[in-house]
Amino acid sequence: MHHLVKMSVGGLVQGVGFRYFVQSTANNYGLKGYVKNLYSGDVEIEAEGEDVVLKQFIEEVKIGPRFAHVKSFFIDYRNFEGKYTNFEVRY
């Protein structure tokens, strides 16, 4: 089964390579969607793919790259829409 997940990640997640870590991890799992910094200091992620793969991706995002420190994590599961063709960093 496929889903779309929308996540908001807070903590020390900007200026530490977090978006590129998320993009690389998503590409490794074959997920589609985007990651972008928010003005609030959080990072927004929208990813779609197989449930099993999404679960693994989410666990890696919760840890983040070496210099990140994830303090808060919100996730919203939605119906799969198939609206993305790749996984990109948005600005």
PDB file of N, CA, C and O in Angstrom:
ATOM      1  N   MET A   1       0.841  -1.192   0.000  1.00  0.00           N
ATOM      2  CA  MET A   1       0.000   0.000   0.000  1.00  0.00           C
ATOM      3  C   MET A   1       0.881   1.249   0.000  1.00  0.00           C
ATOM      4  O   MET A   1       1.952   1.263   0.605  1.00  0.00           O
ATOM      5  N   HIS A   2       0.425   2.277  -0.673  1.00  0.00           N
ATOM      6  CA  HIS A   2       1.170   3.523  -0.761  1.00  0.00           C
ATOM      7  C   HIS A   2       0.457   4.636   0.013  1.00  0.00           C
ATOM      8  O   HIS A   2      -0.771   4.674   0.089  1.00  0.00           O
ATOM      9  N   HIS A   3       1.254   5.534   0.580  1.00  0.00           N
ATOM     10  CA  HIS A   3       0.717   6.704   1.269  1.00  0.00           C
ATOM     11  C   HIS A   3       1.553   7.928   0.952  1.00  0.00           C
ATOM     12  O   HIS A   3       2.645   7.835   0.390  1.00  0.00           O
ATOM     13  N   LEU A   4       1.014   9.072   1.326  1.00  0.00           N
ATOM     14  CA  LEU A   4       1.729  10.331   1.304  1.00  0.00           C
ATOM     15  C   LEU A   4       1.848  10.761   2.760  1.00  0.00           C
ATOM     16  O   LEU A   4       0.867  10.718   3.503  1.00  0.00           O
ATOM     17  N   VAL A   5       3.032  11.170   3.169  1.00  0.00           N
ATOM     18  CA  VAL A   5       3.203  11.673   4.530  1.00  0.00           C
ATOM     19  C   VAL A   5       3.691  13.113   4.463  1.00  0.00           C
ATOM     20  O   VAL A   5       4.533  13.469   3.639  1.00  0.00           O
ATOM     21  N   LYS A   6       3.145  13.922   5.344  1.00  0.00           N
ATOM     22  CA  LYS A   6       3.598  15.304   5.481  1.00  0.00           C
ATOM     23  C   LYS A   6       4.184  15.419   6.882  1.00  0.00           C
ATOM     24  O   LYS A   6       3.525  15.090   7.868  1.00  0.00           O
ATOM     25  N   MET A   7       5.430  15.889   6.962  1.00  0.00           N
ATOM     26  CA  MET A   7       6.128  15.960   8.246  1.00  0.00           C
ATOM     27  C   MET A   7       6.634  17.359   8.508  1.00  0.00           C
ATOM     28  O   MET A   7       6.965  18.106   7.587  1.00  0.00           O
ATOM     29  N   SER A   8       6.687  17.697   9.772  1.00  0.00           N
ATOM     30  CA  SER A   8       7.314  18.930  10.224  1.00  0.00           C
ATOM     31  C   SER A   8       8.333  18.525  11.279  1.00  0.00           C
ATOM     32  O   SER A   8       7.998  17.870  12.267  1.00  0.00           O
ATOM     33  N   VAL A   9       9.579  18.921  11.058  1.00  0.00           N
ATOM     34  CA  VAL A   9      10.661  18.523  11.953  1.00  0.00           C
ATOM     35  C   VAL A   9      11.250  19.784  12.572  1.00  0.00           C
ATOM     36  O   VAL A   9      11.609  20.724  11.862  1.00  0.00           O
ATOM     37  N   GLY A  10      11.347  19.800  13.903  1.00  0.00           N
ATOM     38  CA  GLY A  10      11.878  20.967  14.611  1.00  0.00           C
ATOM     39  C   GLY A  10      13.141  20.637  15.383  1.00  0.00           C
ATOM     40  O   GLY A  10      13.468  19.468  15.590  1.00  0.00           O
ATOM     41  N   GLY A  11      13.843  21.667  15.804  1.00  0.00           N
ATOM     42  CA  GLY A  11      15.092  21.507  16.544  1.00  0.00           C
ATOM     43  C   GLY A  11      16.210  22.177  15.768  1.00  0.00           C
ATOM     44  O   GLY A  11      15.986  23.161  15.064  1.00  0.00           O
ATOM     45  N   LEU A  12      17.409  21.642  15.899  1.00  0.00           N
ATOM     46  CA  LEU A  12      18.544  22.155  15.124  1.00  0.00           C
ATOM     47  C   LEU A  12      18.541  21.421  13.786  1.00  0.00           C
ATOM     48  O   LEU A  12      19.252  20.432  13.604  1.00  0.00           O
ATOM     49  N   VAL A  13      17.731  21.921  12.857  1.00  0.00           N
ATOM     50  CA  VAL A  13      17.532  21.232  11.584  1.00  0.00           C
ATOM     51  C   VAL A  13      17.785  22.142  10.371  1.00  0.00           C
ATOM     52  O   VAL A  13      17.581  21.727   9.230  1.00  0.00           O
ATOM     53  N   GLN A  14      18.223  23.365  10.618  1.00  0.00           N
ATOM     54  CA  GLN A  14      18.574  24.257   9.515  1.00  0.00           C
ATOM     55  C   GLN A  14      20.041  24.629   9.654  1.00  0.00           C
ATOM     56  O   GLN A  14      20.530  24.879  10.756  1.00  0.00           O
ATOM     57  N   GLY A  15      20.738  24.661   8.523  1.00  0.00           N
ATOM     58  CA  GLY A  15      22.154  25.006   8.529  1.00  0.00           C
ATOM     59  C   GLY A  15      23.069  23.849   8.885  1.00  0.00           C
ATOM     60  O   GLY A  15      24.251  24.052   9.163  1.00  0.00           O
ATOM     61  N   VAL A  16      22.528  22.627   8.879  1.00  0.00           N
ATOM     62  CA  VAL A  16      23.327  21.448   9.247  1.00  0.00           C
ATOM     63  C   VAL A  16      23.263  20.359   8.171  1.00  0.00           C
ATOM     64  O   VAL A  16      23.612  19.207   8.428  1.00  0.00           O
ATOM     65  N   GLY A  17      22.816  20.728   6.968  1.00  0.00           N
ATOM     66  CA  GLY A  17      22.724  19.757   5.875  1.00  0.00           C
ATOM     67  C   GLY A  17      21.517  18.845   5.957  1.00  0.00           C
ATOM     68  O   GLY A  17      21.485  17.792   5.321  1.00  0.00           O
ATOM     69  N   PHE A  18      20.526  19.244   6.735  1.00  0.00           N
ATOM     70  CA  PHE A  18      19.359  18.392   6.962  1.00  0.00           C
ATOM     71  C   PHE A  18      18.568  18.130   5.680  1.00  0.00           C
ATOM     72  O   PHE A  18      18.179  16.992   5.415  1.00  0.00           O
ATOM     73  N   ARG A  19      18.326  19.184   4.878  1.00  0.00           N
ATOM     74  CA  ARG A  19      17.532  19.000   3.661  1.00  0.00           C
ATOM     75  C   ARG A  19      18.219  18.041   2.692  1.00  0.00           C
ATOM     76  O   ARG A  19      17.563  17.215   2.058  1.00  0.00           O
ATOM     77  N   TYR A  20      19.525  18.153   2.581  1.00  0.00           N
ATOM     78  CA  TYR A  20      20.249  17.288   1.637  1.00  0.00           C
ATOM     79  C   TYR A  20      20.321  15.861   2.156  1.00  0.00           C
ATOM     80  O   TYR A  20      20.313  14.911   1.373  1.00  0.00           O
ATOM     81  N   PHE A  21      20.393  15.706   3.476  1.00  0.00           N
ATOM     82  CA  PHE A  21      20.320  14.384   4.092  1.00  0.00           C
ATOM     83  C   PHE A  21      18.965  13.743   3.776  1.00  0.00           C
ATOM     84  O   PHE A  21      18.898  12.572   3.403  1.00  0.00           O
ATOM     85  N   VAL A  22      17.891  14.517   3.927  1.00  0.00           N
ATOM     86  CA  VAL A  22      16.539  14.015   3.661  1.00  0.00           C
ATOM     87  C   VAL A  22      16.396  13.642   2.188  1.00  0.00           C
ATOM     88  O   VAL A  22      15.846  12.590   1.862  1.00  0.00           O
ATOM     89  N   GLN A  23      16.891  14.502   1.300  1.00  0.00           N
ATOM     90  CA  GLN A  23      16.810  14.224  -0.140  1.00  0.00           C
ATOM     91  C   GLN A  23      17.565  12.950  -0.493  1.00  0.00           C
ATOM     92  O   GLN A  23      17.051  12.106  -1.226  1.00  0.00           O
ATOM     93  N   SER A  24      18.767  12.810   0.017  1.00  0.00           N
ATOM     94  CA  SER A  24      19.586  11.624  -0.256  1.00  0.00           C
ATOM     95  C   SER A  24      18.912  10.359   0.269  1.00  0.00           C
ATOM     96  O   SER A  24      18.876   9.337  -0.417  1.00  0.00           O
ATOM     97  N   THR A  25      18.379  10.433   1.488  1.00  0.00           N
ATOM     98  CA  THR A  25      17.710   9.287   2.096  1.00  0.00           C
ATOM     99  C   THR A  25      16.463   8.915   1.290  1.00  0.00           C
ATOM    100  O   THR A  25      16.216   7.737   1.032  1.00  0.00           O
ATOM    101  N   ALA A  26      15.687   9.910   0.897  1.00  0.00           N
ATOM    102  CA  ALA A  26      14.481   9.667   0.100  1.00  0.00           C
ATOM    103  C   ALA A  26      14.837   9.020  -1.232  1.00  0.00           C
ATOM    104  O   ALA A  26      14.165   8.089  -1.676  1.00  0.00           O
ATOM    105  N   ASN A  27      15.890   9.513  -1.864  1.00  0.00           N
ATOM    106  CA  ASN A  27      16.311   8.933  -3.143  1.00  0.00           C
ATOM    107  C   ASN A  27      16.774   7.496  -2.973  1.00  0.00           C
ATOM    108  O   ASN A  27      16.518   6.658  -3.837  1.00  0.00           O
ATOM    109  N   ASN A  28      17.454   7.201  -1.866  1.00  0.00           N
ATOM    110  CA  ASN A  28      17.887   5.828  -1.588  1.00  0.00           C
ATOM    111  C   ASN A  28      16.696   4.886  -1.468  1.00  0.00           C
ATOM    112  O   ASN A  28      16.787   3.716  -1.840  1.00  0.00           O
ATOM    113  N   TYR A  29      15.588   5.386  -0.955  1.00  0.00           N
ATOM    114  CA  TYR A  29      14.383   4.575  -0.780  1.00  0.00           C
ATOM    115  C   TYR A  29      13.436   4.655  -1.972  1.00  0.00           C
ATOM    116  O   TYR A  29      12.408   3.978  -1.989  1.00  0.00           O
ATOM    117  N   GLY A  30      13.763   5.465  -2.959  1.00  0.00           N
ATOM    118  CA  GLY A  30      12.905   5.595  -4.128  1.00  0.00           C
ATOM    119  C   GLY A  30      11.630   6.376  -3.871  1.00  0.00           C
ATOM    120  O   GLY A  30      10.623   6.173  -4.550  1.00  0.00           O
ATOM    121  N   LEU A  31      11.671   7.270  -2.889  1.00  0.00           N
ATOM    122  CA  LEU A  31      10.496   8.078  -2.556  1.00  0.00           C
ATOM    123  C   LEU A  31      10.445   9.334  -3.411  1.00  0.00           C
ATOM    124  O   LEU A  31      11.463   9.779  -3.941  1.00  0.00           O
ATOM    125  N   LYS A  32       9.262   9.896  -3.540  1.00  0.00           N
ATOM    126  CA  LYS A  32       9.041  11.121  -4.305  1.00  0.00           C
ATOM    127  C   LYS A  32       8.474  12.187  -3.365  1.00  0.00           C
ATOM    128  O   LYS A  32       7.770  11.869  -2.406  1.00  0.00           O
ATOM    129  N   GLY A  33       8.790  13.466  -3.651  1.00  0.00           N
ATOM    130  CA  GLY A  33       8.249  14.548  -2.827  1.00  0.00           C
ATOM    131  C   GLY A  33       9.216  15.706  -2.743  1.00  0.00           C
ATOM    132  O   GLY A  33       9.927  16.008  -3.702  1.00  0.00           O
ATOM    133  N   TYR A  34       9.240  16.360  -1.576  1.00  0.00           N
ATOM    134  CA  TYR A  34      10.126  17.512  -1.400  1.00  0.00           C
ATOM    135  C   TYR A  34      10.473  17.726   0.069  1.00  0.00           C
ATOM    136  O   TYR A  34       9.840  17.167   0.964  1.00  0.00           O
ATOM    137  N   VAL A  35      11.487  18.544   0.292  1.00  0.00           N
ATOM    138  CA  VAL A  35      11.875  19.002   1.621  1.00  0.00           C
ATOM    139  C   VAL A  35      12.185  20.481   1.497  1.00  0.00           C
ATOM    140  O   VAL A  35      12.781  20.909   0.509  1.00  0.00           O
ATOM    141  N   LYS A  36      11.782  21.276   2.498  1.00  0.00           N
ATOM    142  CA  LYS A  36      12.107  22.702   2.465  1.00  0.00           C
ATOM    143  C   LYS A  36      12.172  23.267   3.872  1.00  0.00           C
ATOM    144  O   LYS A  36      11.518  22.771   4.789  1.00  0.00           O
ATOM    145  N   ASN A  37      12.978  24.324   4.028  1.00  0.00           N
ATOM    146  CA  ASN A  37      13.057  25.052   5.285  1.00  0.00           C
ATOM    147  C   ASN A  37      11.838  25.949   5.417  1.00  0.00           C
ATOM    148  O   ASN A  37      11.350  26.503   4.431  1.00  0.00           O
ATOM    149  N   LEU A  38      11.351  26.087   6.644  1.00  0.00           N
ATOM    150  CA  LEU A  38      10.263  27.005   6.928  1.00  0.00           C
ATOM    151  C   LEU A  38      10.816  28.204   7.698  1.00  0.00           C
ATOM    152  O   LEU A  38      11.846  28.097   8.363  1.00  0.00           O
ATOM    153  N   TYR A  39      10.139  29.330   7.606  1.00  0.00           N
ATOM    154  CA  TYR A  39      10.592  30.537   8.320  1.00  0.00           C
ATOM    155  C   TYR A  39      10.620  30.335   9.831  1.00  0.00           C
ATOM    156  O   TYR A  39      11.363  31.020  10.534  1.00  0.00           O
ATOM    157  N   SER A  40       9.823  29.409  10.329  1.00  0.00           N
ATOM    158  CA  SER A  40       9.760  29.128  11.768  1.00  0.00           C
ATOM    159  C   SER A  40      11.035  28.470  12.292  1.00  0.00           C
ATOM    160  O   SER A  40      11.250  28.394  13.501  1.00  0.00           O
ATOM    161  N   GLY A  41      11.888  27.990  11.364  1.00  0.00           N
ATOM    162  CA  GLY A  41      13.087  27.254  11.771  1.00  0.00           C
ATOM    163  C   GLY A  41      12.920  25.751  11.634  1.00  0.00           C
ATOM    164  O   GLY A  41      13.886  24.998  11.761  1.00  0.00           O
ATOM    165  N   ASP A  42      11.692  25.313  11.375  1.00  0.00           N
ATOM    166  CA  ASP A  42      11.425  23.893  11.168  1.00  0.00           C
ATOM    167  C   ASP A  42      11.710  23.521   9.712  1.00  0.00           C
ATOM    168  O   ASP A  42      11.968  24.383   8.872  1.00  0.00           O
ATOM    169  N   VAL A  43      11.657  22.235   9.442  1.00  0.00           N
ATOM    170  CA  VAL A  43      11.800  21.724   8.086  1.00  0.00           C
ATOM    171  C   VAL A  43      10.523  20.966   7.753  1.00  0.00           C
ATOM    172  O   VAL A  43      10.030  20.178   8.560  1.00  0.00           O
ATOM    173  N   GLU A  44       9.990  21.210   6.554  1.00  0.00           N
ATOM    174  CA  GLU A  44       8.786  20.537   6.083  1.00  0.00           C
ATOM    175  C   GLU A  44       9.175  19.483   5.052  1.00  0.00           C
ATOM    176  O   GLU A  44       9.995  19.730   4.168  1.00  0.00           O
ATOM    177  N   ILE A  45       8.573  18.311   5.184  1.00  0.00           N
ATOM    178  CA  ILE A  45       8.851  17.213   4.254  1.00  0.00           C
ATOM    179  C   ILE A  45       7.516  16.641   3.793  1.00  0.00           C
ATOM    180  O   ILE A  45       6.609  16.414   4.594  1.00  0.00           O
ATOM    181  N   GLU A  46       7.415  16.418   2.509  1.00  0.00           N
ATOM    182  CA  GLU A  46       6.274  15.684   1.978  1.00  0.00           C
ATOM    183  C   GLU A  46       6.866  14.565   1.134  1.00  0.00           C
ATOM    184  O   GLU A  46       7.648  14.816   0.217  1.00  0.00           O
ATOM    185  N   ALA A  47       6.490  13.332   1.448  1.00  0.00           N
ATOM    186  CA  ALA A  47       7.050  12.181   0.739  1.00  0.00           C
ATOM    187  C   ALA A  47       5.953  11.169   0.483  1.00  0.00           C
ATOM    188  O   ALA A  47       5.055  10.971   1.302  1.00  0.00           O
ATOM    189  N   GLU A  48       6.049  10.528  -0.682  1.00  0.00           N
ATOM    190  CA  GLU A  48       5.080   9.480  -0.977  1.00  0.00           C
ATOM    191  C   GLU A  48       5.787   8.244  -1.506  1.00  0.00           C
ATOM    192  O   GLU A  48       6.791   8.323  -2.214  1.00  0.00           O
ATOM    193  N   GLY A  49       5.222   7.091  -1.132  1.00  0.00           N
ATOM    194  CA  GLY A  49       5.789   5.826  -1.541  1.00  0.00           C
ATOM    195  C   GLY A  49       5.144   4.690  -0.775  1.00  0.00           C
ATOM    196  O   GLY A  49       4.106   4.858  -0.135  1.00  0.00           O
ATOM    197  N   GLU A  50       5.783   3.520  -0.853  1.00  0.00           N
ATOM    198  CA  GLU A  50       5.268   2.329  -0.168  1.00  0.00           C
ATOM    199  C   GLU A  50       5.372   2.490   1.341  1.00  0.00           C
ATOM    200  O   GLU A  50       6.337   3.062   1.849  1.00  0.00           O
ATOM    201  N   ASP A  51       4.368   1.981   2.057  1.00  0.00           N
ATOM    202  CA  ASP A  51       4.307   2.123   3.508  1.00  0.00           C
ATOM    203  C   ASP A  51       5.555   1.600   4.217  1.00  0.00           C
ATOM    204  O   ASP A  51       6.081   2.256   5.115  1.00  0.00           O
ATOM    205  N   VAL A  52       6.027   0.426   3.817  1.00  0.00           N
ATOM    206  CA  VAL A  52       7.197  -0.184   4.468  1.00  0.00           C
ATOM    207  C   VAL A  52       8.420   0.719   4.320  1.00  0.00           C
ATOM    208  O   VAL A  52       9.181   0.907   5.269  1.00  0.00           O
ATOM    209  N   VAL A  53       8.600   1.270   3.129  1.00  0.00           N
ATOM    210  CA  VAL A  53       9.738   2.142   2.846  1.00  0.00           C
ATOM    211  C   VAL A  53       9.582   3.470   3.572  1.00  0.00           C
ATOM    212  O   VAL A  53      10.554   4.000   4.109  1.00  0.00           O
ATOM    213  N   LEU A  54       8.368   4.012   3.592  1.00  0.00           N
ATOM    214  CA  LEU A  54       8.120   5.270   4.305  1.00  0.00           C
ATOM    215  C   LEU A  54       8.460   5.138   5.785  1.00  0.00           C
ATOM    216  O   LEU A  54       9.023   6.056   6.382  1.00  0.00           O
ATOM    217  N   LYS A  55       8.122   4.006   6.368  1.00  0.00           N
ATOM    218  CA  LYS A  55       8.394   3.789   7.798  1.00  0.00           C
ATOM    219  C   LYS A  55       9.904   3.851   8.066  1.00  0.00           C
ATOM    220  O   LYS A  55      10.337   4.478   9.034  1.00  0.00           O
ATOM    221  N   GLN A  56      10.698   3.207   7.218  1.00  0.00           N
ATOM    222  CA  GLN A  56      12.151   3.236   7.375  1.00  0.00           C
ATOM    223  C   GLN A  56      12.691   4.650   7.179  1.00  0.00           C
ATOM    224  O   GLN A  56      13.559   5.097   7.929  1.00  0.00           O
ATOM    225  N   PHE A  57      12.176   5.350   6.171  1.00  0.00           N
ATOM    226  CA  PHE A  57      12.573   6.726   5.888  1.00  0.00           C
ATOM    227  C   PHE A  57      12.294   7.622   7.092  1.00  0.00           C
ATOM    228  O   PHE A  57      13.149   8.411   7.494  1.00  0.00           O
ATOM    229  N   ILE A  58      11.101   7.501   7.664  1.00  0.00           N
ATOM    230  CA  ILE A  58      10.707   8.316   8.818  1.00  0.00           C
ATOM    231  C   ILE A  58      11.662   8.097   9.985  1.00  0.00           C
ATOM    232  O   ILE A  58      12.057   9.052  10.653  1.00  0.00           O
ATOM    233  N   GLU A  59      12.034   6.845  10.233  1.00  0.00           N
ATOM    234  CA  GLU A  59      12.960   6.557  11.333  1.00  0.00           C
ATOM    235  C   GLU A  59      14.311   7.226  11.117  1.00  0.00           C
ATOM    236  O   GLU A  59      14.912   7.713  12.074  1.00  0.00           O
ATOM    237  N   GLU A  60      14.801   7.261   9.886  1.00  0.00           N
ATOM    238  CA  GLU A  60      16.077   7.917   9.599  1.00  0.00           C
ATOM    239  C   GLU A  60      15.973   9.431   9.731  1.00  0.00           C
ATOM    240  O   GLU A  60      16.898  10.082  10.217  1.00  0.00           O
ATOM    241  N   VAL A  61      14.845   9.989   9.297  1.00  0.00           N
ATOM    242  CA  VAL A  61      14.637  11.435   9.398  1.00  0.00           C
ATOM    243  C   VAL A  61      14.595  11.866  10.867  1.00  0.00           C
ATOM    244  O   VAL A  61      15.093  12.936  11.216  1.00  0.00           O
ATOM    245  N   LYS A  62      14.005  11.038  11.722  1.00  0.00           N
ATOM    246  CA  LYS A  62      13.937  11.360  13.158  1.00  0.00           C
ATOM    247  C   LYS A  62      15.330  11.487  13.766  1.00  0.00           C
ATOM    248  O   LYS A  62      15.519  12.234  14.726  1.00  0.00           O
ATOM    249  N   ILE A  63      16.300  10.771  13.222  1.00  0.00           N
ATOM    250  CA  ILE A  63      17.681  10.836  13.707  1.00  0.00           C
ATOM    251  C   ILE A  63      18.405  12.009  13.046  1.00  0.00           C
ATOM    252  O   ILE A  63      19.084  12.786  13.718  1.00  0.00           O
ATOM    253  N   GLY A  64      18.257  12.130  11.727  1.00  0.00           N
ATOM    254  CA  GLY A  64      18.869  13.232  10.997  1.00  0.00           C
ATOM    255  C   GLY A  64      20.353  13.030  10.761  1.00  0.00           C
ATOM    256  O   GLY A  64      20.922  12.014  11.159  1.00  0.00           O
ATOM    257  N   PRO A  65      20.985  14.015  10.102  1.00  0.00           N
ATOM    258  CA  PRO A  65      22.424  13.934   9.850  1.00  0.00           C
ATOM    259  C   PRO A  65      23.218  14.206  11.125  1.00  0.00           C
ATOM    260  O   PRO A  65      22.649  14.551  12.161  1.00  0.00           O
ATOM    261  N   ARG A  66      24.501  14.053  11.040  1.00  0.00           N
ATOM    262  CA  ARG A  66      25.415  14.108  12.179  1.00  0.00           C
ATOM    263  C   ARG A  66      25.249  15.331  13.091  1.00  0.00           C
ATOM    264  O   ARG A  66      25.224  15.182  14.312  1.00  0.00           O
ATOM    265  N   PHE A  67      25.137  16.530  12.521  1.00  0.00           N
ATOM    266  CA  PHE A  67      25.121  17.737  13.344  1.00  0.00           C
ATOM    267  C   PHE A  67      23.721  18.256  13.663  1.00  0.00           C
ATOM    268  O   PHE A  67      23.570  19.292  14.311  1.00  0.00           O
ATOM    269  N   ALA A  68      22.720  17.548  13.215  1.00  0.00           N
ATOM    270  CA  ALA A  68      21.335  17.946  13.500  1.00  0.00           C
ATOM    271  C   ALA A  68      20.929  17.452  14.884  1.00  0.00           C
ATOM    272  O   ALA A  68      21.511  16.515  15.430  1.00  0.00           O
ATOM    273  N   HIS A  69      19.923  18.104  15.428  1.00  0.00           N
ATOM    274  CA  HIS A  69      19.343  17.661  16.701  1.00  0.00           C
ATOM    275  C   HIS A  69      17.830  17.825  16.596  1.00  0.00           C
ATOM    276  O   HIS A  69      17.303  18.924  16.766  1.00  0.00           O
ATOM    277  N   VAL A  70      17.141  16.728  16.316  1.00  0.00           N
ATOM    278  CA  VAL A  70      15.689  16.761  16.160  1.00  0.00           C
ATOM    279  C   VAL A  70      15.042  16.794  17.541  1.00  0.00           C
ATOM    280  O   VAL A  70      15.255  15.901  18.362  1.00  0.00           O
ATOM    281  N   LYS A  71      14.244  17.843  17.787  1.00  0.00           N
ATOM    282  CA  LYS A  71      13.555  17.987  19.076  1.00  0.00           C
ATOM    283  C   LYS A  71      12.063  17.694  18.964  1.00  0.00           C
ATOM    284  O   LYS A  71      11.453  17.179  19.901  1.00  0.00           O
ATOM    285  N   SER A  72      11.483  18.024  17.817  1.00  0.00           N
ATOM    286  CA  SER A  72      10.046  17.784  17.640  1.00  0.00           C
ATOM    287  C   SER A  72       9.803  17.166  16.269  1.00  0.00           C
ATOM    288  O   SER A  72      10.546  17.392  15.314  1.00  0.00           O
ATOM    289  N   PHE A  73       8.746  16.386  16.211  1.00  0.00           N
ATOM    290  CA  PHE A  73       8.454  15.651  14.986  1.00  0.00           C
ATOM    291  C   PHE A  73       6.949  15.461  14.893  1.00  0.00           C
ATOM    292  O   PHE A  73       6.340  14.837  15.762  1.00  0.00           O
ATOM    293  N   PHE A  74       6.355  15.996  13.842  1.00  0.00           N
ATOM    294  CA  PHE A  74       4.920  15.833  13.614  1.00  0.00           C
ATOM    295  C   PHE A  74       4.734  15.174  12.257  1.00  0.00           C
ATOM    296  O   PHE A  74       5.384  15.544  11.280  1.00  0.00           O
ATOM    297  N   ILE A  75       3.848  14.204  12.210  1.00  0.00           N
ATOM    298  CA  ILE A  75       3.617  13.499  10.944  1.00  0.00           C
ATOM    299  C   ILE A  75       2.120  13.336  10.704  1.00  0.00           C
ATOM    300  O   ILE A  75       1.350  13.040  11.618  1.00  0.00           O
ATOM    301  N   ASP A  76       1.737  13.537   9.462  1.00  0.00           N
ATOM    302  CA  ASP A  76       0.344  13.410   9.048  1.00  0.00           C
ATOM    303  C   ASP A  76       0.294  12.453   7.859  1.00  0.00           C
ATOM    304  O   ASP A  76       0.867  12.729   6.805  1.00  0.00           O
ATOM    305  N   TYR A  77      -0.392  11.330   8.037  1.00  0.00           N
ATOM    306  CA  TYR A  77      -0.545  10.357   6.949  1.00  0.00           C
ATOM    307  C   TYR A  77      -1.741  10.748   6.097  1.00  0.00           C
ATOM    308  O   TYR A  77      -2.819  11.052   6.609  1.00  0.00           O
ATOM    309  N   ARG A  78      -1.530  10.734   4.784  1.00  0.00           N
ATOM    310  CA  ARG A  78      -2.598  11.108   3.849  1.00  0.00           C
ATOM    311  C   ARG A  78      -2.696  10.057   2.750  1.00  0.00           C
ATOM    312  O   ARG A  78      -1.840   9.179   2.637  1.00  0.00           O
ATOM    313  N   ASN A  79      -3.737  10.155   1.950  1.00  0.00           N
ATOM    314  CA  ASN A  79      -3.905   9.233   0.826  1.00  0.00           C
ATOM    315  C   ASN A  79      -2.857   9.506  -0.241  1.00  0.00           C
ATOM    316  O   ASN A  79      -2.509  10.657  -0.509  1.00  0.00           O
ATOM    317  N   PHE A  80      -2.365   8.448  -0.840  1.00  0.00           N
ATOM    318  CA  PHE A  80      -1.385   8.550  -1.925  1.00  0.00           C
ATOM    319  C   PHE A  80      -1.997   9.306  -3.090  1.00  0.00           C
ATOM    320  O   PHE A  80      -3.122   9.021  -3.500  1.00  0.00           O
ATOM    321  N   GLU A  81      -1.254  10.272  -3.626  1.00  0.00           N
ATOM    322  CA  GLU A  81      -1.766  11.068  -4.738  1.00  0.00           C
ATOM    323  C   GLU A  81      -0.964  10.869  -6.023  1.00  0.00           C
ATOM    324  O   GLU A  81      -1.479  11.133  -7.110  1.00  0.00           O
ATOM    325  N   GLY A  82       0.283  10.410  -5.924  1.00  0.00           N
ATOM    326  CA  GLY A  82       1.116  10.217  -7.099  1.00  0.00           C
ATOM    327  C   GLY A  82       1.427  11.516  -7.823  1.00  0.00           C
ATOM    328  O   GLY A  82       1.544  11.539  -9.049  1.00  0.00           O
ATOM    329  N   LYS A  83       1.561  12.610  -7.053  1.00  0.00           N
ATOM    330  CA  LYS A  83       1.733  13.921  -7.684  1.00  0.00           C
ATOM    331  C   LYS A  83       3.185  14.345  -7.881  1.00  0.00           C
ATOM    332  O   LYS A  83       3.438  15.418  -8.429  1.00  0.00           O
ATOM    333  N   TYR A  84       4.140  13.531  -7.450  1.00  0.00           N
ATOM    334  CA  TYR A  84       5.552  13.892  -7.589  1.00  0.00           C
ATOM    335  C   TYR A  84       6.269  12.950  -8.548  1.00  0.00           C
ATOM    336  O   TYR A  84       5.917  11.776  -8.664  1.00  0.00           O
ATOM    337  N   THR A  85       7.284  13.482  -9.237  1.00  0.00           N
ATOM    338  CA  THR A  85       8.064  12.659 -10.155  1.00  0.00           C
ATOM    339  C   THR A  85       9.461  12.408  -9.626  1.00  0.00           C
ATOM    340  O   THR A  85      10.161  11.525 -10.120  1.00  0.00           O
ATOM    341  N   ASN A  86       9.880  13.180  -8.619  1.00  0.00           N
ATOM    342  CA  ASN A  86      11.199  13.001  -8.016  1.00  0.00           C
ATOM    343  C   ASN A  86      11.155  13.530  -6.594  1.00  0.00           C
ATOM    344  O   ASN A  86      10.089  13.890  -6.095  1.00  0.00           O
ATOM    345  N   PHE A  87      12.325  13.579  -5.930  1.00  0.00           N
ATOM    346  CA  PHE A  87      12.397  14.158  -4.584  1.00  0.00           C
ATOM    347  C   PHE A  87      13.339  15.345  -4.672  1.00  0.00           C
ATOM    348  O   PHE A  87      14.506  15.194  -5.034  1.00  0.00           O
ATOM    349  N   GLU A  88      12.834  16.524  -4.339  1.00  0.00           N
ATOM    350  CA  GLU A  88      13.618  17.737  -4.519  1.00  0.00           C
ATOM    351  C   GLU A  88      13.729  18.577  -3.255  1.00  0.00           C
ATOM    352  O   GLU A  88      12.894  18.501  -2.353  1.00  0.00           O
ATOM    353  N   VAL A  89      14.786  19.380  -3.219  1.00  0.00           N
ATOM    354  CA  VAL A  89      14.937  20.391  -2.180  1.00  0.00           C
ATOM    355  C   VAL A  89      14.282  21.656  -2.726  1.00  0.00           C
ATOM    356  O   VAL A  89      14.634  22.139  -3.802  1.00  0.00           O
ATOM    357  N   ARG A  90      13.327  22.182  -1.967  1.00  0.00           N
ATOM    358  CA  ARG A  90      12.664  23.416  -2.379  1.00  0.00           C
ATOM    359  C   ARG A  90      13.174  24.578  -1.545  1.00  0.00           C
ATOM    360  O   ARG A  90      13.594  24.408  -0.401  1.00  0.00           O
ATOM    361  N   TYR A  91      13.127  25.763  -2.142  1.00  0.00           N
ATOM    362  CA  TYR A  91      13.611  26.973  -1.461  1.00  0.00           C
ATOM    363  C   TYR A  91      12.492  27.982  -1.309  1.00  0.00           C
ATOM    364  O   TYR A  91      12.706  29.063  -0.760  1.00  0.00           O
TER     365      TYR A  91
END
